[in-house]
Amino acid sequence: MSPFTREHTPADIVNIYPKASDLFKKNRIDFCCGGDRPLGELFDEKKIDESMILHQLNEEYTDWKTKGNESPSWDSVSNTELVDHIVYTHHAFLNDELPALGQFVTKIYRVHGANHPHLKELHRLYNELKVELESHLIKEEMEVFPLVKQYDREPSEELCQRIHEANGGLEEEHDQAGDLLKEIHNLTNGFELPEGACNSYQITYKRLAELEADTFQHIHLENNILFKRI
């Protein structure tokens, strides 16, 4: 029997086999914001070749396991440890990368915008994403995550309710950020460089792809693991 079937959700699969996220991204299968829907629904909706994806997924997973890899045991870490991982890994990445990458997005728009009109829209989308994510990080670190850590120390129904109230809107913000990343992906044709792209152009697209990958993993950890525990 194959490890994964059309009944599994992308979120559950990525929890077990993290590298599945690469296959899902390649085929535009959402594993973070909409990761709780069965694969079968997504295959039918997107008209994706189900047998091909499942065959590749299960073949890669079997090979990965044969090499001695183990699924990450997020279930064995506390909420506090998971919060610290999110903050020191994914939030730290965004705090450094958002302003730095923004300079490159602005630079290629200024230099190449006349010949590549889509860069105007890329500039707008990126800056909207930057504002969205920066305000989101502050809300999590100042309001939500301290309550999650307190709940680890002093669990109570009252504190759980306060977390849900503070958490109100965060998943919607995740959806908005995910939608903006998808728009950027589509606008750039999957970060496909135009012919003769200069070094700055190449760096910008490479870093946009890295930003997309890290943010999707970041949202997955929050939506599908951390917030489902509380």
DRENZANU-362640 format. One record per residue (C-alpha): x, y, z; residue number from 1. Coordinates in steps of 0.2 Angstrom, whole numbers, plus 5000, padded with zeros to 4 digits. Example, Ala and Ser with C-alpha at 12.3 -4.5 7.8 and 13.67 -1.06 7.14 Angstrom:
residues 2
@px=5062; py=4978; pz=5039; pos=1
@px=5068; py=4995; pz=5036; pos=2
END
This chain:
residues 230
@px=5000; py=5000; pz=5000; pos=1
@px=5007; py=5017; pz=4996; pos=2
@px=5011; py=5028; pz=5011; pos=3
@px=5001; py=5043; pz=5004; pos=4
@px=4985; py=5043; pz=4995; pos=5
@px=4972; py=5056; pz=4988; pos=6
@px=4964; py=5056; pz=5006; pos=7
@px=4979; py=5064; pz=5014; pos=8
@px=4981; py=5083; pz=5016; pos=9
@px=4996; py=5092; pz=5010; pos=10
@px=4999; py=5099; pz=5027; pos=11
@px=4999; py=5081; pz=5035; pos=12
@px=5011; py=5075; pz=5021; pos=13
@px=5023; py=5089; pz=5024; pos=14
@px=5023; py=5086; pz=5043; pos=15
@px=5029; py=5068; pz=5039; pos=16
@px=5040; py=5072; pz=5024; pos=17
@px=5046; py=5090; pz=5023; pos=18
@px=5053; py=5088; pz=5006; pos=19
@px=5036; py=5086; pz=4999; pos=20
@px=5034; py=5104; pz=5000; pos=21
@px=5046; py=5106; pz=4984; pos=22
@px=5034; py=5094; pz=4974; pos=23
@px=5019; py=5104; pz=4980; pos=24
@px=5026; py=5121; pz=4976; pos=25
@px=5031; py=5115; pz=4959; pos=26
@px=5013; py=5110; pz=4955; pos=27
@px=5006; py=5124; pz=4964; pos=28
@px=4998; py=5114; pz=4978; pos=29
@px=4995; py=5124; pz=4993; pos=30
@px=5002; py=5115; pz=5009; pos=31
@px=5001; py=5130; pz=5021; pos=32
@px=4986; py=5142; pz=5020; pos=33
@px=4974; py=5129; pz=5012; pos=34
@px=4984; py=5114; pz=5017; pos=35
@px=4970; py=5105; pz=5026; pos=36
@px=4960; py=5100; pz=5011; pos=37
@px=4962; py=5082; pz=5004; pos=38
@px=4974; py=5080; pz=4990; pos=39
@px=4960; py=5072; pz=4979; pos=40
@px=4950; py=5088; pz=4980; pos=41
@px=4965; py=5098; pz=4974; pos=42
@px=4969; py=5086; pz=4960; pos=43
@px=4951; py=5087; pz=4954; pos=44
@px=4950; py=5106; pz=4956; pos=45
@px=4967; py=5110; pz=4947; pos=46
@px=4965; py=5096; pz=4934; pos=47
@px=4982; py=5088; pz=4940; pos=48
@px=4988; py=5071; pz=4935; pos=49
@px=4984; py=5062; pz=4951; pos=50
@px=4993; py=5046; pz=4947; pos=51
@px=5009; py=5055; pz=4942; pos=52
@px=5010; py=5066; pz=4957; pos=53
@px=5006; py=5052; pz=4969; pos=54
@px=5019; py=5040; pz=4961; pos=55
@px=5032; py=5053; pz=4962; pos=56
@px=5028; py=5058; pz=4980; pos=57
@px=5028; py=5040; pz=4986; pos=58
@px=5044; py=5036; pz=4976; pos=59
@px=5053; py=5051; pz=4983; pos=60
@px=5047; py=5047; pz=5001; pos=61
@px=5052; py=5029; pz=5000; pos=62
@px=5069; py=5034; pz=4994; pos=63
@px=5071; py=5047; pz=5008; pos=64
@px=5066; py=5034; pz=5021; pos=65
@px=5078; py=5021; pz=5014; pos=66
@px=5092; py=5033; pz=5016; pos=67
@px=5089; py=5034; pz=5035; pos=68
@px=5079; py=5050; pz=5036; pos=69
@px=5066; py=5052; pz=5050; pos=70
@px=5051; py=5063; pz=5050; pos=71
@px=5052; py=5079; pz=5061; pos=72
@px=5045; py=5076; pz=5078; pos=73
@px=5036; py=5093; pz=5080; pos=74
@px=5023; py=5083; pz=5091; pos=75
@px=5037; py=5080; pz=5104; pos=76
@px=5042; py=5099; pz=5106; pos=77
@px=5033; py=5111; pz=5117; pos=78
@px=5023; py=5126; pz=5111; pos=79
@px=5037; py=5137; pz=5118; pos=80
@px=5051; py=5128; pz=5108; pos=81
@px=5040; py=5129; pz=5092; pos=82
@px=5037; py=5147; pz=5095; pos=83
@px=5056; py=5150; pz=5098; pos=84
@px=5060; py=5140; pz=5082; pos=85
@px=5048; py=5151; pz=5072; pos=86
@px=5054; py=5167; pz=5079; pos=87
@px=5073; py=5164; pz=5078; pos=88
@px=5072; py=5155; pz=5061; pos=89
@px=5058; py=5162; pz=5050; pos=90
@px=5054; py=5179; pz=5059; pos=91
@px=5073; py=5182; pz=5059; pos=92
@px=5074; py=5178; pz=5041; pos=93
@px=5060; py=5190; pz=5036; pos=94
@px=5066; py=5204; pz=5047; pos=95
@px=5083; py=5203; pz=5038; pos=96
@px=5077; py=5199; pz=5020; pos=97
@px=5061; py=5210; pz=5018; pos=98
@px=5070; py=5227; pz=5018; pos=99
@px=5086; py=5220; pz=5009; pos=100
@px=5076; py=5211; pz=4995; pos=101
@px=5065; py=5227; pz=4993; pos=102
@px=5080; py=5237; pz=4988; pos=103
@px=5083; py=5224; pz=4973; pos=104
@px=5065; py=5225; pz=4968; pos=105
@px=5065; py=5244; pz=4968; pos=106
@px=5082; py=5244; pz=4958; pos=107
@px=5076; py=5232; pz=4944; pos=108
@px=5060; py=5242; pz=4942; pos=109
@px=5069; py=5258; pz=4941; pos=110
@px=5082; py=5252; pz=4929; pos=111
@px=5072; py=5239; pz=4918; pos=112
@px=5054; py=5245; pz=4921; pos=113
@px=5052; py=5254; pz=4904; pos=114
@px=5056; py=5238; pz=4895; pos=115
@px=5048; py=5226; pz=4907; pos=116
@px=5031; py=5233; pz=4912; pos=117
@px=5027; py=5219; pz=4924; pos=118
@px=5040; py=5226; pz=4936; pos=119
@px=5029; py=5240; pz=4941; pos=120
@px=5016; py=5227; pz=4947; pos=121
@px=5030; py=5217; pz=4955; pos=122
@px=5036; py=5232; pz=4965; pos=123
@px=5018; py=5236; pz=4971; pos=124
@px=5014; py=5218; pz=4976; pos=125
@px=5031; py=5216; pz=4985; pos=126
@px=5029; py=5232; pz=4995; pos=127
@px=5011; py=5227; pz=5000; pos=128
@px=5018; py=5210; pz=5005; pos=129
@px=5032; py=5218; pz=5015; pos=130
@px=5020; py=5229; pz=5025; pos=131
@px=5008; py=5214; pz=5028; pos=132
@px=5022; py=5203; pz=5034; pos=133
@px=5030; py=5216; pz=5045; pos=134
@px=5015; py=5221; pz=5054; pos=135
@px=5010; py=5202; pz=5056; pos=136
@px=5027; py=5198; pz=5064; pos=137
@px=5025; py=5212; pz=5077; pos=138
@px=5007; py=5206; pz=5082; pos=139
@px=5013; py=5188; pz=5084; pos=140
@px=5029; py=5193; pz=5094; pos=141
@px=5021; py=5206; pz=5105; pos=142
@px=5003; py=5199; pz=5108; pos=143
@px=5001; py=5181; pz=5103; pos=144
@px=5017; py=5172; pz=5106; pos=145
@px=5019; py=5178; pz=5124; pos=146
@px=5002; py=5171; pz=5128; pos=147
@px=5006; py=5154; pz=5120; pos=148
@px=5022; py=5153; pz=5131; pos=149
@px=5012; py=5158; pz=5147; pos=150
@px=4999; py=5145; pz=5142; pos=151
@px=5014; py=5132; pz=5142; pos=152
@px=5018; py=5137; pz=5160; pos=153
@px=5000; py=5140; pz=5166; pos=154
@px=4987; py=5131; pz=5155; pos=155
@px=4969; py=5137; pz=5158; pos=156
@px=4953; py=5139; pz=5149; pos=157
@px=4954; py=5158; pz=5152; pos=158
@px=4971; py=5159; pz=5144; pos=159
@px=4966; py=5148; pz=5130; pos=160
@px=4952; py=5160; pz=5126; pos=161
@px=4964; py=5175; pz=5127; pos=162
@px=4975; py=5167; pz=5114; pos=163
@px=4961; py=5163; pz=5102; pos=164
@px=4955; py=5182; pz=5104; pos=165
@px=4973; py=5188; pz=5101; pos=166
@px=4975; py=5176; pz=5087; pos=167
@px=4959; py=5183; pz=5078; pos=168
@px=4963; py=5187; pz=5061; pos=169
@px=4981; py=5179; pz=5060; pos=170
@px=4975; py=5165; pz=5048; pos=171
@px=4967; py=5178; pz=5037; pos=172
@px=4983; py=5188; pz=5037; pos=173
@px=4992; py=5172; pz=5032; pos=174
@px=4980; py=5169; pz=5018; pos=175
@px=4983; py=5187; pz=5012; pos=176
@px=5001; py=5185; pz=5012; pos=177
@px=5000; py=5168; pz=5003; pos=178
@px=4989; py=5176; pz=4990; pos=179
@px=5001; py=5190; pz=4987; pos=180
@px=5016; py=5177; pz=4985; pos=181
@px=5005; py=5167; pz=4973; pos=182
@px=5002; py=5183; pz=4963; pos=183
@px=5021; py=5187; pz=4963; pos=184
@px=5024; py=5169; pz=4957; pos=185
@px=5012; py=5170; pz=4943; pos=186
@px=5017; py=5188; pz=4938; pos=187
@px=5035; py=5182; pz=4936; pos=188
@px=5030; py=5166; pz=4928; pos=189
@px=5037; py=5156; pz=4942; pos=190
@px=5053; py=5167; pz=4944; pos=191
@px=5058; py=5164; pz=4926; pos=192
@px=5071; py=5176; pz=4921; pos=193
@px=5069; py=5186; pz=4904; pos=194
@px=5083; py=5184; pz=4891; pos=195
@px=5099; py=5194; pz=4895; pos=196
@px=5094; py=5197; pz=4913; pos=197
@px=5107; py=5206; pz=4923; pos=198
@px=5115; py=5200; pz=4939; pos=199
@px=5103; py=5211; pz=4950; pos=200
@px=5088; py=5204; pz=4940; pos=201
@px=5095; py=5186; pz=4944; pos=202
@px=5098; py=5190; pz=4962; pos=203
@px=5080; py=5197; pz=4964; pos=204
@px=5071; py=5182; pz=4957; pos=205
@px=5082; py=5170; pz=4966; pos=206
@px=5078; py=5178; pz=4983; pos=207
@px=5060; py=5180; pz=4979; pos=208
@px=5059; py=5161; pz=4976; pos=209
@px=5068; py=5159; pz=4993; pos=210
@px=5056; py=5171; pz=5002; pos=211
@px=5041; py=5161; pz=4995; pos=212
@px=5048; py=5144; pz=5001; pos=213
@px=5053; py=5150; pz=5018; pos=214
@px=5036; py=5160; pz=5021; pos=215
@px=5026; py=5145; pz=5015; pos=216
@px=5035; py=5134; pz=5028; pos=217
@px=5033; py=5147; pz=5041; pos=218
@px=5014; py=5148; pz=5038; pos=219
@px=5013; py=5129; pz=5038; pos=220
@px=5021; py=5128; pz=5055; pos=221
@px=5009; py=5141; pz=5063; pos=222
@px=4993; py=5136; pz=5054; pos=223
@px=4994; py=5117; pz=5054; pos=224
@px=5004; py=5113; pz=5069; pos=225
@px=5006; py=5127; pz=5082; pos=226
@px=4988; py=5135; pz=5082; pos=227
@px=4980; py=5118; pz=5080; pos=228
@px=4986; py=5113; pz=5097; pos=229
@px=4978; py=5127; pz=5107; pos=230
END
